[in-house]
Amino acid sequence: MLVAESSRTWRVLETSHPPVYYFPPKDVWQPALRPSQRRTFCEYKGVAIYFDVLVGDRVAEAAAWSYPDPTSGNESIRGFLAFYPAKMDRCFVDGEEVIPQVGDFYGGWITNSTTGPFKGVPSPLKGS
């Protein structure tokens, strides 16, 4: 099942990380999201809230996050949703399957056009 699809994402880059894509809420299938108790703090973006992603009887815990009140300079991602590609079955950028950034803290989306080095190392594509 398709959970999110958009041509209006924000591609966010941080030091030593591959990009993370933030989806507008209208481009995410909202019934798939269940609020999580998880919260984290980013010194650059502020407090992140998390969502479990539910599809059928499957649950990916804290697989998506959002900044409801981002810090100054990051207002463009307010309320947008990002996903950990390692917790999804598959993620794509312009038709290319993404390689998830390793680690449960990292949410980077690695493609053939993304150059490192990155924190963590690329994991193999699922099913390969």
GIPEBEL-V981868 format. One record per pair of residues at least 6 apart in sequence whose C-alpha atoms are under 6 Angstrom apart, sorted by sequence separation. I is the first residue (numbers start at 0). J is the second residue. D is the distance in Angstrom with one decimal. If there is no record, write none. Layout:
[[I/J/D] [I/J/D]]
This chain:
[[12/18/4.9] [40/46/4.5] [52/58/5.7] [84/90/5.9] [90/96/5.8] [91/97/5.3] [11/18/5.4] [39/46/5.7] [52/59/5.1] [90/97/5.5] [100/107/5.0] [11/19/5.3] [39/47/5.3] [51/59/5.6] [10/19/5.8] [38/47/5.6] [51/60/4.4] [99/108/5.4] [10/20/4.7] [38/48/5.0] [51/61/4.5] [67/77/5.3] [9/20/5.6] [50/61/5.0] [51/62/5.5] [66/77/5.5] [67/78/4.9] [97/108/5.7] [98/109/4.9] [8/20/6.0] [9/21/5.0] [37/49/5.7] [49/61/5.3] [66/78/5.7] [97/109/5.5] [8/21/5.3] [50/63/5.1] [65/78/5.7] [97/110/5.4] [8/22/4.7] [35/49/5.3] [49/63/5.6] [50/64/6.0] [65/79/5.8] [85/99/5.1] [35/50/4.8] [49/64/4.2] [65/80/4.9] [84/99/5.2] [34/50/4.5] [35/51/5.9] [48/64/5.5] [64/80/5.6] [33/50/5.2] [48/65/5.5] [64/81/5.4] [32/50/5.7] [33/51/5.1] [47/65/5.5] [63/81/5.4] [101/119/5.3] [32/51/5.8] [47/66/4.8] [63/82/4.3] [101/120/5.6] [32/52/5.0] [62/82/5.7] [101/121/5.8] [5/26/5.7] [31/52/5.3] [62/83/5.5] [100/121/5.2] [101/122/5.8] [4/26/5.8] [31/53/4.8] [3/26/5.8] [83/106/4.7] [3/27/4.3] [45/69/5.3] [62/86/5.9] [2/27/5.9] [44/69/5.1] [45/70/5.5] [2/28/5.2] [44/70/5.1] [98/124/5.5] [24/79/5.7] [23/79/4.8] [22/79/5.2] [21/79/5.5] [22/80/5.0] [21/80/5.0] [21/81/4.5] [20/81/5.8] [19/107/5.0] [18/107/5.3] [19/108/5.9] [17/107/4.7] [18/108/5.6] [17/108/5.9] [17/109/5.9] [16/117/5.1] [15/117/4.7] [15/118/5.7]]
